[in-house]
């Protein structure tokens, strides 16, 4: 999986944040007093565009999950990673606390926070805990393959039984699989 692919995966994982930002800017904007070309409305428009783009990006990525030839493996489940989405979503809080986009003292720390967070997420498996998966009924598991290699599996199944044989499509070599 290329860095560009991982970056797109990370971008779409913040889809719900873009929705929250768009709603927050819409609610905080003083519609009667300000015109359309105000910082709030521009930020709201950018947030809405990012939301739509993140959903389109997710759907494009998801469409390619079953492209590769499948392999069958008996797997041993280690843990469900779905619970990590709540701690992941805590990273959505900093921009919601910004009440003045014109204040560099408030915006710059949030930007630095997201740059560091993006760097960390690109280097860990946490980026695969994408809220879109959970919203669309997918589950995320860490499993052990017969080769004793630990991988991440995205599945429609609500549970993976120890020793269950799954049809897996490799998304990221030796790291991320989709169970069809």
C-alpha positions as CSV (number, residue, x, y, z in Angstrom):
1,X,0.0,0.0,0.0
2,X,1.5,3.3,-1.0
3,X,1.8,6.4,1.2
4,X,-0.9,8.0,-1.1
5,X,-3.3,5.1,-0.4
6,X,-2.7,5.3,3.3
7,X,-3.1,9.1,3.2
8,X,-6.5,8.8,1.5
9,X,-7.5,6.1,4.0
10,X,-6.5,8.5,6.8
11,X,-8.3,11.5,5.2
12,X,-11.6,9.6,4.9
13,X,-11.4,8.4,8.5
14,X,-12.0,12.0,9.6
15,X,-15.3,12.2,7.7
16,X,-17.5,12.5,10.9
17,X,-15.2,15.3,12.1
18,X,-15.9,17.3,8.8
19,X,-19.6,16.8,9.5
20,X,-19.3,18.1,13.1
21,X,-17.2,21.1,11.9
22,X,-19.7,22.0,9.2
23,X,-22.6,21.8,11.7
24,X,-20.6,23.8,14.3
25,X,-19.8,26.6,11.9
26,X,-23.4,26.8,10.7
27,X,-24.8,27.0,14.2
28,X,-22.2,29.6,15.4
29,X,-22.5,31.8,12.3
30,X,-24.6,35.0,12.8
31,X,-26.7,34.7,9.7
32,X,-28.6,37.9,10.1
33,X,-25.5,40.1,10.8
34,X,-22.9,38.6,8.4
35,X,-22.8,38.1,4.7
36,X,-22.1,34.8,2.9
37,X,-18.4,35.6,2.4
38,X,-17.5,35.4,6.1
39,X,-14.8,33.2,7.6
40,X,-17.5,31.0,9.2
41,X,-19.3,30.4,6.0
42,X,-16.1,29.7,4.1
43,X,-15.0,27.2,6.8
44,X,-18.5,25.7,6.7
45,X,-18.2,25.2,2.9
46,X,-14.7,23.8,3.1
47,X,-15.9,21.4,5.9
48,X,-18.9,20.3,3.8
49,X,-16.7,19.7,0.8
50,X,-14.3,17.7,2.9
51,X,-17.2,15.6,4.2
52,X,-18.4,14.8,0.7
53,X,-14.9,14.2,-0.6
54,X,-14.1,11.9,2.4
55,X,-17.2,9.8,1.7
56,X,-16.4,9.6,-2.1
57,X,-12.8,8.6,-1.2
58,X,-14.0,6.0,1.2
59,X,-16.4,4.5,-1.3
60,X,-13.6,4.4,-4.0
61,X,-11.2,2.7,-1.5
62,X,-13.9,0.2,-0.5
63,X,-14.7,-0.7,-4.1
64,X,-11.2,-1.9,-4.6
65,X,-11.2,-4.2,-1.5
66,X,-12.3,-7.3,-3.5
67,X,-10.2,-6.7,-6.6
68,X,-7.3,-9.0,-5.7
69,X,-7.5,-12.7,-5.9
70,X,-8.8,-14.2,-2.6
71,X,-7.0,-16.6,-0.3
72,X,-8.5,-18.8,2.3
73,X,-7.1,-18.9,5.8
74,X,-8.1,-20.4,9.1
75,X,-7.7,-17.5,11.5
76,X,-7.5,-17.1,15.3
77,X,-9.1,-13.9,16.5
78,X,-7.1,-11.8,18.9
79,X,-9.3,-8.8,19.4
80,X,-11.9,-6.6,18.0
81,X,-10.6,-3.1,17.2
82,X,-14.1,-1.5,17.0
83,X,-13.8,-0.1,20.6
84,X,-10.8,2.0,19.5
85,X,-13.1,4.2,17.5
86,X,-14.2,6.0,20.7
87,X,-10.7,7.0,21.7
88,X,-10.0,7.8,18.0
89,X,-13.0,10.2,18.0
90,X,-11.5,12.1,21.0
91,X,-9.1,13.6,18.4
92,X,-12.2,15.3,17.0
93,X,-12.4,17.6,20.0
94,X,-9.7,20.2,19.4
95,X,-11.3,21.9,16.4
96,X,-14.7,22.0,18.1
97,X,-13.2,24.1,20.8
98,X,-12.0,26.8,18.4
99,X,-14.4,29.7,18.5
100,X,-12.4,32.2,16.5
101,X,-10.8,31.1,13.2
102,X,-9.1,34.4,12.9
103,X,-7.0,33.8,16.0
104,X,-3.7,32.2,15.2
105,X,-3.3,31.4,18.9
106,X,-6.2,29.0,18.6
107,X,-5.8,27.7,15.1
108,X,-2.0,27.0,15.0
109,X,-2.0,24.6,18.0
110,X,-4.8,22.6,16.4
111,X,-3.0,22.4,13.1
112,X,0.2,21.2,14.7
113,X,-1.9,18.7,16.8
114,X,-3.4,17.3,13.5
115,X,0.0,17.2,11.8
116,X,1.4,15.1,14.7
117,X,-1.7,13.0,14.9
118,X,-1.6,12.3,11.1
119,X,2.0,11.3,11.3
120,X,1.3,8.9,14.2
121,X,-1.8,7.4,12.6
122,X,0.0,6.8,9.3
123,X,2.6,4.7,11.2
124,X,0.1,2.7,13.3
125,X,-2.9,0.4,12.7
126,X,-5.2,2.9,14.3
127,X,-5.9,4.5,11.0
128,X,-7.9,1.4,10.0
129,X,-10.4,2.1,12.7
130,X,-12.5,4.1,10.3
131,X,-15.9,5.3,11.6
132,X,-17.3,4.8,8.1
133,X,-16.7,1.1,8.5
134,X,-18.7,1.0,11.7
135,X,-21.5,3.2,10.3
136,X,-21.8,0.9,7.3
137,X,-21.9,-2.3,9.4
138,X,-18.3,-3.5,9.0
139,X,-16.2,-4.8,11.9
140,X,-12.4,-4.6,12.3
141,X,-10.5,-7.4,13.9
142,X,-6.9,-8.2,14.7
143,X,-6.3,-11.9,13.9
144,X,-3.5,-14.4,13.6
145,X,-3.0,-16.3,10.3
146,X,-1.7,-19.9,10.2
147,X,1.8,-18.4,9.5
148,X,1.6,-16.8,13.0
149,X,1.5,-13.4,11.3
150,X,-0.9,-10.9,13.0
151,X,-3.0,-8.8,10.6
152,X,-6.0,-6.6,10.5
153,X,-9.2,-7.9,8.9
154,X,-12.2,-5.8,7.9
155,X,-15.4,-7.9,7.8
156,X,-19.2,-7.7,7.6
157,X,-19.2,-10.6,10.1
158,X,-20.1,-9.6,13.6
159,X,-17.8,-12.2,15.1
160,X,-14.8,-14.3,14.0
161,X,-14.8,-17.7,15.6
162,X,-11.4,-19.3,16.5
163,X,-10.3,-21.6,13.7
164,X,-12.9,-20.2,11.3
165,X,-11.8,-20.2,7.6
166,X,-12.2,-16.9,5.9
167,X,-11.9,-15.8,2.3
168,X,-9.4,-12.8,2.5
169,X,-8.6,-10.2,-0.1
170,X,-5.2,-8.6,0.6
171,X,-5.5,-4.8,0.7
172,X,-2.1,-4.0,2.1
173,X,0.5,-6.7,1.7
174,X,1.0,-8.7,4.9
175,X,-1.0,-6.2,6.9
176,X,-4.6,-5.4,6.0
177,X,-7.2,-7.8,4.6
178,X,-10.9,-7.7,3.7
179,X,-13.1,-10.8,4.5
180,X,-15.7,-11.3,1.8
